[in-house]
Amino acid sequence: MDNPHANPSPAWLSDQSWSHLCELEGVAEAFEGLRGSLAAHSEAWKSVYDSPVPHEQALPGGFHDRLDSFQRLLLMRCLSPDKLVPAVAAYVAGSMGSRYIEPQDFKLGAIFLDSTASMPIVFVLSPGSDPMADLLAFAEEKRKQVEAVSLGQGQGPIAEKAISAGIREGTWVVLQNCHLAKSFLPRLELLCEQQLTAGDVHPEFRLWLTSYPSDIFPPSVLENGLKITNEPPKGLRAGMERIYKSEPLTDKTFFEGALRQADAFKHLTYALAFFHCVAVGRRNYGPVGWNIPYAFNENDLRISLRQLRLFLDEADSPPLRMLVYTAGECNYGGKVTDAKDRRTLMTLLEVYYRSQVALGDAKFGPGGSFDLPETGERGPAWSGDYPHYLSVLSRLPLGEAPPEVFGLHPNAAISRDLAEARQLLDGLALTTTTLTSAAAAVAGADGEGGAGFGEEGSSAVERRGEESAGPSAQHSEANGPRAQHSGGGAAAEASGAHGGGGHHGGGGSSLRSIAAEIAAKLPADFDLEAASAAYPVTYLDSMNTVLVQELGRVNALLQVIRVSLEELARALRGEVVMSGELERVAHSLGAGKVPEAWLVRSFPSLKPLGGYVKELLERVAFFDSWLHAGPPAVYWISGFFFTQAFLTGAKQNYARKHKIPIDRIDFRHTVCDDLADTAGAPVDGVLCGGMWLEAAGWDPVHHRLCESEPRVLFVPLPPVHFRPAQVAQEGGKKGGDGGEDEEEEDAAEQLPEGSTVAYVCPLYKTSERRGVLSTTGHSTNFVCDVMLPSAEPESHWILRGVALLTSLDS
């Protein structure tokens, strides 16, 4: 599972990309000598890597003439995964024609001509799009009656009655959100197979269905129906033009009717439309944009626009607080379930609903391209009307707006591109599972394994410690921006028979070697009785309990892994039947992924198989060192299964020592840039290392947050002192033996000189950030908030999406 070939250019080429390139060399003869070329022509390859369009660059070492267009695409996947999508688009355009990558006009009239009464019309929804307004307008044009049913609990019988009536009378029936009606979908499939194909269906009847992509949607309905999708326009200009060319802004009486605050209305309308495009656009940036990708759509905007006009028509000055509340807490905020996302939403709204915007003096992005249009000059040539705004929008830049427009750092574009590439590769993997398995079976018959060392190939690469910030040190290999991609391995994507998809029917020797290698690395279980004797439960040291509980969790995971590997080895030898669970384990190992059976007992992790095994061994080493050498001065916070229990133990120790109720204690945080500060354990609290900053950098000189370096996505944060302190009770009175003077000193120590605020930075276990929502409003991925000093206002880092992570993806 280790890559035996040393990375020749670690300064710019990540270990992950290097491993993929090494694996690619074995895919086809055309790639022979790729490793040597990368070492001999490092600067030339770096120029390709640094290019914004690497797929258009001449390849060094003779590979430009040797590789065909598809092989160049495989090379781009390994060398520059963040540029894969434009490379694929160029490949499709060159092979099939540019019309296959250009957006098509959404015309229901032309689509309707292909439909019949017995053919369901399925709208495949995408986030940010809602076809109902277009459908209702088309129905009005056709003078057809529409019966719309939003599916949910108890709506099945109502939908059946509507379909029966439509079949008799020739009306149109719309069943919305089919993906939410799991119990009704089998009945819908039966209705489509029986009633719609009967001879008594009215020829004017149409059944319209809307659904997000879902594996519960009936395949027969999808196969026999007419599929339509209307993705929201890409790019801020396209989104703004779509808003201004849709209801209610196309209604002249709405946009230019008599208003008490006409100018403020037009300014705030433009700002609200801009906010909507920004809120939808932040989805493309993954968790940095929103922890959970919310489906904001035109309905949220329409109600907010109508409220804006209503409130401005009834007030002498813009009621900005009311507008922020109704849009942020009700209209858009009604969909937001994550506490940190709600904070981002309200901060974002306050950028657009502010007094400067109402007065027409605001900028929404870098340069002058995104300034608020002026409407103040009311001379003979004044054009602050609807056509003027359409003209302004036509001058906005085409394509994707820079990340700064969305409040994000320029590096966020790399995260967006990697997310798009990952989505593309995951979709391809879903469609090729059967073909991959068949090819692997053929390869297995010839005695060929598929063991490579791609990230998700047959055997994922074990990186050499750079990625996991282990208990001994943190390294900076995460600075390679293109190293943080977690899509499929190169060989797995190049051919199903090589590098992935193998299971017990094919590639058995490869699976046996992978399983044997992992099993050989697994250490023995911890002796919990000996650990409990060495670290007994005591009143003043809760960390003893934390350690023993963590050792129990480690043992449970090791046992699951060990048993599954042993049973899989026996099944591959034909000694036991290959069960469904073992089949899934085999498939995951063959694809370089962590089996689900392991993750049930595991710590949260998004790493591929090789990185996961390496991190597991580091955790075992961390706890073994604690067990035999005593509590560490700096705790590796990434190593805990249940991080919250560890932090609660630190609070409990302080509470019992100072005889203070634990619910009146919270942490103060001090980042220890000086190595001398981490030489020994603190008197109170704990020193914690192993955290990574995402979307921001750390200034060790001024001891505060700073902007990220170009193309650096993650930086290690120095150890942080989690120091318990008593918080003020209701009314500002304190108890215990701390005293008010100590409290004031604690507060003063929070901010280093030159820092004006403390950013409440969320700490998450993985970069996914989202998890199962708990009763606190936070996800199970959330650990706690960490106060980090800053010279910028807190809103700056909130919009940047800055967070701390205990584990990276690779």
Secondary structure, 3 states (H helix, E strand, C coil): CCCCCCCCCCCCCCHHHHHHHHHHCCCCHHHCCHHHHHHHCHHHHHHHHHCCCHHHCCCCCCHHHHCCHHHHHHHHHHHCHHHHHHHHHHHHHHHHCHHHCCCCCCCHHHHHCCCCCCCCEEEECCCCCCCHHHHHHHHHHHCCCEEEEECCCCCHHHHHHHHHHHHHHCCEEEEECHHHCCCCHHHHHHHHHHCCCCCCCCCCCEEEEEECCCCCCCHHHHHHCEEEECCCCCCHHHHHHHHHCCCCCCCHHHHHCCCCCHHHHHHHHHHHHHHHHHHHHHHHHHHHCCCCCCCCCHHHHHHHHHHHHHHHHHCCCCCHHHHHHHHHHHHCHHHCCCHHHHHHHHHHHHHHCCHHHHCCCCECCCCCCCECCCCCCCCCCCCCCHHHHHHHHHCCCCCCCCHHHHCCCCCHHHHHHHHHHHHHHHHHHHHCHHHHHHHHHHHHHCCCCCCCCCCCCCCCCCCCCCCCCCCCCCCCHHHCHHHCCCCCCHHHHHECCECCCCECCECHHHHHHHHHHHHHHCCCCCCHHHHHHHCCCCCCCCHHHHHHHHHHHHHHHHHHHHHHHHHHHHHHCCCCCCCHHHHHHHHHHHCCCCCHHHHCCCCCCCCCHHHHHHHHHHHHHHHHHHHHHCCCCEEEHHHCCCHHHHHHHHHHHHHHHHCCCHHHEEEEEEECCCHHHHCCCCCCCEEEECCEEECCEEECCCCEEECCCCCCCEEECCCEEEEEEECCCCCCCCCCCCCHHHHHHHHHHHCCCCCCEEEEEEEECCCCCCCCECCCCCECCEEEEEEEEECCCHHHHHHHCCEEECCCCC
